[in-house]
Amino acid sequence: GGRLPQLLAAWWPRLAPGGLLIIHSTLTNALTRAWLETVRRPEPGAEPLGEVAHLSLLEPHKRYQNSCTILQKRGDGYAEPIHTLYP
């Protein structure tokens, strides 16, 4: 959890808009949860990731290593492609 800022500093710029990054054990681990909260609610003056969508999944049947967070890099006009006109 303590090295997540370094991981993101190294890899986030290389991730294409729309790219996904999955981080393990983010909800019930104190260090990674604190980091996740800075992604969810960046403090003024903090190094932001830019526009990011996130989804956290909890596996309640497990006591340890029981969650993950998926971050999607947005921004730069990124939008999901539309492939069809009708449903």
Backbone as CSV, one residue per row, in Angstrom:
resi,resn,N_x,N_y,N_z,CA_x,CA_y,CA_z,C_x,C_y,C_z
1,GLY,0.803,-1.198,0.000,0.000,0.000,0.000,0.843,1.257,0.000
2,GLY,1.983,1.214,0.702,2.811,2.400,0.806,3.517,2.772,-0.491
3,ARG,3.611,1.831,-1.427,4.318,2.103,-2.687,3.372,2.381,-3.850
4,LEU,2.079,2.449,-3.582,1.135,2.722,-4.659,1.378,4.062,-5.350
5,PRO,1.713,5.131,-4.629,1.990,6.384,-5.341,3.141,6.255,-6.336
6,GLN,4.178,5.501,-6.001,5.298,5.302,-6.929,4.869,4.456,-8.132
7,LEU,4.070,3.432,-7.878,3.559,2.604,-8.968,2.755,3.456,-9.946
8,LEU,1.854,4.269,-9.416,1.034,5.101,-10.287,1.858,6.151,-11.012
9,ALA,2.841,6.722,-10.341,3.698,7.722,-10.990,4.438,7.109,-12.181
10,ALA,4.822,5.846,-12.065,5.566,5.183,-13.137,4.653,4.702,-14.262
11,TRP,3.490,4.172,-13.938,2.677,3.497,-14.953,1.487,4.291,-15.461
12,TRP,0.918,5.176,-14.662,-0.269,5.914,-15.103,-0.014,6.721,-16.383
13,PRO,1.121,7.413,-16.528,1.363,8.150,-17.775,1.449,7.235,-19.004
14,ARG,1.816,5.988,-18.816,1.934,5.045,-19.931,0.608,4.404,-20.326
15,LEU,-0.379,4.547,-19.467,-1.680,3.943,-19.710,-2.469,4.802,-20.699
16,ALA,-2.958,4.190,-21.746,-3.726,4.916,-22.766,-5.085,5.317,-22.195
17,PRO,-5.662,6.418,-22.671,-7.021,6.767,-22.249,-7.964,5.593,-22.518
18,GLY,-8.763,5.255,-21.529,-9.642,4.092,-21.602,-9.005,2.846,-21.013
19,GLY,-7.676,2.889,-20.757,-6.975,1.747,-20.186,-7.386,1.493,-18.742
20,LEU,-7.219,0.260,-18.314,-7.624,-0.161,-16.971,-6.416,-0.570,-16.149
21,LEU,-6.461,-0.250,-14.870,-5.463,-0.695,-13.912,-6.219,-1.328,-12.755
22,ILE,-5.877,-2.556,-12.405,-6.551,-3.266,-11.319,-5.586,-3.376,-10.149
23,ILE,-6.047,-2.944,-8.983,-5.220,-2.967,-7.775,-5.915,-3.862,-6.753
24,HIS,-5.148,-4.760,-6.188,-5.657,-5.805,-5.301,-5.710,-5.331,-3.854
25,SER,-6.696,-5.811,-3.117,-6.816,-5.619,-1.673,-6.879,-4.142,-1.285
26,THR,-7.869,-3.447,-1.819,-7.946,-2.004,-1.622,-8.976,-1.544,-0.595
27,LEU,-9.956,-2.351,-0.281,-11.029,-1.878,0.592,-10.811,-2.167,2.070
28,THR,-10.256,-3.310,2.410,-10.178,-3.689,3.827,-8.755,-3.663,4.368
29,ASN,-7.812,-3.167,3.594,-6.437,-2.986,4.050,-6.275,-1.502,4.364
30,ALA,-5.777,-1.168,5.545,-5.719,0.228,5.990,-4.872,1.110,5.070
31,LEU,-3.717,0.625,4.628,-2.848,1.454,3.785,-3.440,1.688,2.403
32,THR,-3.923,0.625,1.777,-4.474,0.809,0.435,-5.813,1.533,0.471
33,ARG,-6.571,1.372,1.541,-7.843,2.107,1.663,-7.580,3.599,1.798
34,ALA,-6.562,3.973,2.559,-6.213,5.388,2.687,-5.807,5.957,1.332
35,TRP,-5.035,5.188,0.568,-4.644,5.629,-0.766,-5.869,5.756,-1.673
36,LEU,-6.766,4.775,-1.606,-7.964,4.799,-2.438,-8.803,6.043,-2.153
37,GLU,-8.888,6.427,-0.910,-9.658,7.631,-0.568,-9.046,8.878,-1.194
38,THR,-7.724,8.908,-1.365,-7.108,10.066,-2.029,-7.423,10.067,-3.530
39,VAL,-7.662,8.897,-4.102,-8.080,8.827,-5.502,-9.531,9.280,-5.622
40,ARG,-10.362,8.830,-4.689,-11.784,9.179,-4.719,-12.008,10.660,-4.453
41,ARG,-11.265,11.207,-3.505,-11.423,12.613,-3.102,-10.056,13.274,-2.999
42,PRO,-9.474,13.663,-4.137,-8.136,14.265,-4.075,-8.153,15.587,-3.305
43,GLU,-7.123,15.787,-2.513,-6.991,17.028,-1.756,-6.468,18.128,-2.677
44,PRO,-6.832,19.382,-2.401,-6.308,20.476,-3.211,-4.776,20.481,-3.200
45,GLY,-4.187,20.620,-4.365,-2.735,20.641,-4.479,-2.104,19.270,-4.606
46,ALA,-2.897,18.214,-4.464,-2.347,16.858,-4.597,-2.099,16.555,-6.061
47,GLU,-1.182,15.625,-6.308,-0.924,15.188,-7.681,-2.103,14.336,-8.143
48,PRO,-2.963,14.869,-8.994,-4.136,14.091,-9.408,-3.790,13.104,-10.516
49,LEU,-4.603,12.086,-10.618,-4.476,11.136,-11.720,-5.166,11.677,-12.963
50,GLY,-5.827,12.800,-12.830,-6.651,13.300,-13.925,-8.032,12.701,-13.798
51,GLU,-8.772,12.740,-14.878,-10.115,12.179,-14.836,-10.008,10.659,-14.788
52,VAL,-10.620,10.082,-13.773,-10.530,8.639,-13.573,-11.897,8.106,-13.129
53,ALA,-12.281,6.964,-13.677,-13.462,6.251,-13.210,-12.967,5.094,-12.357
54,HIS,-13.701,4.777,-11.302,-13.250,3.678,-10.451,-14.425,2.816,-10.013
55,LEU,-14.117,1.547,-9.797,-15.083,0.574,-9.303,-14.344,-0.341,-8.346
56,SER,-14.851,-0.449,-7.121,-14.254,-1.343,-6.130,-15.191,-2.512,-5.887
57,LEU,-14.621,-3.700,-5.832,-15.385,-4.927,-5.631,-14.912,-5.617,-4.355
58,LEU,-15.856,-5.971,-3.495,-15.554,-6.651,-2.237,-15.968,-8.108,-2.355
59,GLU,-15.110,-8.997,-1.883,-15.420,-10.425,-1.811,-15.717,-10.752,-0.344
60,PRO,-16.961,-10.630,0.102,-17.272,-10.735,1.526,-17.052,-12.120,2.124
61,HIS,-16.919,-13.136,1.298,-16.706,-14.489,1.802,-15.250,-14.726,2.203
62,LYS,-14.381,-13.765,1.932,-12.960,-13.903,2.270,-12.603,-12.878,3.344
63,ARG,-11.714,-13.251,4.242,-11.300,-12.331,5.307,-10.117,-11.465,4.882
64,TYR,-9.176,-11.999,4.145,-7.982,-11.271,3.716,-7.926,-11.239,2.194
65,GLN,-7.238,-10.236,1.656,-7.096,-10.082,0.204,-8.452,-10.267,-0.469
66,ASN,-9.408,-9.495,-0.009,-10.797,-9.730,-0.371,-11.432,-8.612,-1.193
67,SER,-10.629,-7.846,-1.908,-11.209,-6.789,-2.716,-10.240,-6.377,-3.813
68,CYS,-10.772,-5.640,-4.774,-9.918,-5.025,-5.782,-10.606,-3.763,-6.268
69,THR,-9.824,-2.866,-6.794,-10.345,-1.638,-7.383,-9.854,-1.563,-8.818
70,ILE,-10.767,-1.250,-9.706,-10.452,-1.083,-11.116,-10.489,0.411,-11.408
71,LEU,-9.380,0.937,-11.893,-9.301,2.342,-12.281,-9.275,2.416,-13.802
72,GLN,-10.062,3.310,-14.364,-10.025,3.540,-15.806,-9.580,4.972,-16.052
73,LYS,-8.534,5.096,-16.845,-8.023,6.419,-17.203,-8.982,7.054,-18.203
74,ARG,-9.490,8.211,-17.858,-10.412,8.942,-18.725,-9.673,10.182,-19.236
75,GLY,-10.396,11.177,-19.646,-9.781,12.421,-20.081,-9.371,12.394,-21.535
76,ASP,-8.799,13.476,-21.996,-8.374,13.638,-23.389,-9.518,13.338,-24.354
77,GLY,-10.755,13.666,-23.924,-11.910,13.442,-24.781,-12.310,11.989,-24.928
78,TYR,-11.819,11.118,-24.051,-12.109,9.695,-24.175,-13.592,9.425,-23.972
79,ALA,-14.148,8.588,-24.803,-15.505,8.069,-24.652,-15.508,6.655,-25.235
80,GLU,-16.340,5.809,-24.664,-16.457,4.459,-25.197,-16.972,4.540,-26.625
81,PRO,-16.507,3.676,-27.516,-16.985,3.719,-28.896,-18.421,3.208,-29.001
82,ILE,-19.135,3.716,-29.971,-20.477,3.231,-30.272,-20.354,2.388,-31.539
83,HIS,-20.760,1.131,-31.434,-20.626,0.206,-32.559,-21.925,-0.063,-33.293
84,THR,-23.071,0.211,-32.658,-24.343,-0.064,-33.299,-25.299,1.095,-33.077
85,LEU,-26.301,1.194,-33.909,-27.300,2.233,-33.779,-28.451,1.773,-32.881
86,TYR,-28.797,0.483,-32.985,-29.948,-0.045,-32.250,-29.493,-1.074,-31.211
87,PRO,-30.344,-1.309,-30.206,-29.995,-2.314,-29.191,-29.915,-3.724,-29.728
